[in-house]
Amino acid sequence: MTVSTIEHAFEVARSGEVADFEELKRRLKADGCRAVDALLAPRSIRGHLAAICAATFPAAQAAPSPRRP
């Protein structure tokens, strides 16, 4: 059974492997998903996916912690 582009987008966002929505779109295109820009264009979908990426991407990978002397 084939997974739709939107379903795959949510799977990748939940995986914690992408930091933000733009990286998610690049990953989907690299995975061979079609019509990524058109299917993820609605604001509600973008917002949900961006929030999931932010919540699941490890903070240590998102930004290096400042060093203290």
ChimeraX commands (.cxc) that place a marker at each C-alpha (Angstrom):
marker #1 position 0.00,0.00,0.00 radius 0.5
marker #1 position 1.36,3.42,-0.97 radius 0.5
marker #1 position 1.59,6.19,1.60 radius 0.5
marker #1 position 0.37,9.60,0.44 radius 0.5
marker #1 position 2.63,12.63,0.47 radius 0.5
marker #1 position 0.70,14.17,3.36 radius 0.5
marker #1 position 0.83,10.97,5.40 radius 0.5
marker #1 position 4.56,10.69,4.75 radius 0.5
marker #1 position 5.00,14.34,5.75 radius 0.5
marker #1 position 3.44,13.69,9.15 radius 0.5
marker #1 position 5.49,10.50,9.60 radius 0.5
marker #1 position 8.75,12.34,8.89 radius 0.5
marker #1 position 7.76,15.31,11.08 radius 0.5
marker #1 position 7.03,12.95,14.00 radius 0.5
marker #1 position 10.32,11.10,13.49 radius 0.5
marker #1 position 12.38,13.93,14.98 radius 0.5
marker #1 position 14.75,13.84,12.00 radius 0.5
marker #1 position 13.92,17.30,10.59 radius 0.5
marker #1 position 14.25,20.62,12.38 radius 0.5
marker #1 position 11.68,22.71,10.52 radius 0.5
marker #1 position 9.12,22.85,7.75 radius 0.5
marker #1 position 11.59,23.77,5.00 radius 0.5
marker #1 position 13.85,20.85,5.88 radius 0.5
marker #1 position 10.78,18.60,5.91 radius 0.5
marker #1 position 9.87,19.68,2.38 radius 0.5
marker #1 position 13.43,19.01,1.17 radius 0.5
marker #1 position 13.33,15.56,2.74 radius 0.5
marker #1 position 9.98,14.70,1.14 radius 0.5
marker #1 position 11.24,15.75,-2.29 radius 0.5
marker #1 position 14.40,13.70,-1.78 radius 0.5
marker #1 position 12.21,10.74,-0.81 radius 0.5
marker #1 position 10.44,11.05,-4.18 radius 0.5
marker #1 position 7.15,12.50,-3.00 radius 0.5
marker #1 position 5.20,14.38,-5.65 radius 0.5
marker #1 position 3.45,17.75,-5.51 radius 0.5
marker #1 position 5.01,18.54,-2.14 radius 0.5
marker #1 position 4.68,22.32,-2.46 radius 0.5
marker #1 position 1.05,22.19,-3.60 radius 0.5
marker #1 position -0.08,19.60,-1.06 radius 0.5
marker #1 position 1.60,21.30,1.89 radius 0.5
marker #1 position 0.59,24.83,0.88 radius 0.5
marker #1 position -2.50,25.20,3.13 radius 0.5
marker #1 position -1.63,27.27,6.19 radius 0.5
marker #1 position -3.22,24.79,8.60 radius 0.5
marker #1 position -1.11,21.90,7.32 radius 0.5
marker #1 position 2.09,24.00,7.35 radius 0.5
marker #1 position 1.37,25.12,10.90 radius 0.5
marker #1 position 0.73,21.61,12.19 radius 0.5
marker #1 position 3.81,20.16,10.52 radius 0.5
marker #1 position 6.03,23.02,11.71 radius 0.5
marker #1 position 4.80,22.55,15.28 radius 0.5
marker #1 position 5.41,18.80,15.15 radius 0.5
marker #1 position 8.94,19.33,13.79 radius 0.5
marker #1 position 9.72,21.84,16.53 radius 0.5
marker #1 position 8.34,19.56,19.24 radius 0.5
marker #1 position 10.08,16.38,18.12 radius 0.5
marker #1 position 13.45,17.64,16.89 radius 0.5
marker #1 position 15.98,17.32,19.73 radius 0.5
marker #1 position 16.92,20.72,21.14 radius 0.5
marker #1 position 20.59,19.71,21.24 radius 0.5
marker #1 position 20.58,19.34,17.46 radius 0.5
marker #1 position 18.51,22.49,16.81 radius 0.5
marker #1 position 21.03,24.91,18.30 radius 0.5
marker #1 position 24.38,24.44,19.99 radius 0.5
marker #1 position 24.39,25.33,23.65 radius 0.5
marker #1 position 26.44,28.36,24.63 radius 0.5
marker #1 position 29.73,27.61,26.36 radius 0.5
marker #1 position 30.44,29.17,29.68 radius 0.5
marker #1 position 33.94,30.09,30.76 radius 0.5
marker link #1:1,2 radius 0.2
marker link #1:2,3 radius 0.2
marker link #1:3,4 radius 0.2
marker link #1:4,5 radius 0.2
marker link #1:5,6 radius 0.2
marker link #1:6,7 radius 0.2
marker link #1:7,8 radius 0.2
marker link #1:8,9 radius 0.2
marker link #1:9,10 radius 0.2
marker link #1:10,11 radius 0.2
marker link #1:11,12 radius 0.2
marker link #1:12,13 radius 0.2
marker link #1:13,14 radius 0.2
marker link #1:14,15 radius 0.2
marker link #1:15,16 radius 0.2
marker link #1:16,17 radius 0.2
marker link #1:17,18 radius 0.2
marker link #1:18,19 radius 0.2
marker link #1:19,20 radius 0.2
marker link #1:20,21 radius 0.2
marker link #1:21,22 radius 0.2
marker link #1:22,23 radius 0.2
marker link #1:23,24 radius 0.2
marker link #1:24,25 radius 0.2
marker link #1:25,26 radius 0.2
marker link #1:26,27 radius 0.2
marker link #1:27,28 radius 0.2
marker link #1:28,29 radius 0.2
marker link #1:29,30 radius 0.2
marker link #1:30,31 radius 0.2
marker link #1:31,32 radius 0.2
marker link #1:32,33 radius 0.2
marker link #1:33,34 radius 0.2
marker link #1:34,35 radius 0.2
marker link #1:35,36 radius 0.2
marker link #1:36,37 radius 0.2
marker link #1:37,38 radius 0.2
marker link #1:38,39 radius 0.2
marker link #1:39,40 radius 0.2
marker link #1:40,41 radius 0.2
marker link #1:41,42 radius 0.2
marker link #1:42,43 radius 0.2
marker link #1:43,44 radius 0.2
marker link #1:44,45 radius 0.2
marker link #1:45,46 radius 0.2
marker link #1:46,47 radius 0.2
marker link #1:47,48 radius 0.2
marker link #1:48,49 radius 0.2
marker link #1:49,50 radius 0.2
marker link #1:50,51 radius 0.2
marker link #1:51,52 radius 0.2
marker link #1:52,53 radius 0.2
marker link #1:53,54 radius 0.2
marker link #1:54,55 radius 0.2
marker link #1:55,56 radius 0.2
marker link #1:56,57 radius 0.2
marker link #1:57,58 radius 0.2
marker link #1:58,59 radius 0.2
marker link #1:59,60 radius 0.2
marker link #1:60,61 radius 0.2
marker link #1:61,62 radius 0.2
marker link #1:62,63 radius 0.2
marker link #1:63,64 radius 0.2
marker link #1:64,65 radius 0.2
marker link #1:65,66 radius 0.2
marker link #1:66,67 radius 0.2
marker link #1:67,68 radius 0.2
marker link #1:68,69 radius 0.2
view
